[in-house]
């Protein structure tokens, strides 16, 4: 476990140093530096687990209901029913 944490820290530290070295140039408009910084961010996300959706994130969705207020209110039971069906299905 300690070795895993040490490896994590050293990899993260290397990525921190690489990103810091190119960040100022990237922000100033250097496209090559910006591309490099973005390439450094990807493995950082992987190391930190940010590339994995958690259960709550997977369940988030946006619903757009158009029409009048009355149509919106009339459509709410259908949304609630669909959500209940998904919950029962284990999604």
Secondary structure, DSSP 4 states (H G I P E B T S, - for coil): -HHHHHHHHHHHHHHHHHHHHHHHHHHTT-HHHHHHHHHHHHHHHHHHTTTS--HHHHH-------S-HHHHHHHHHHHHHHHHHHHHHT-
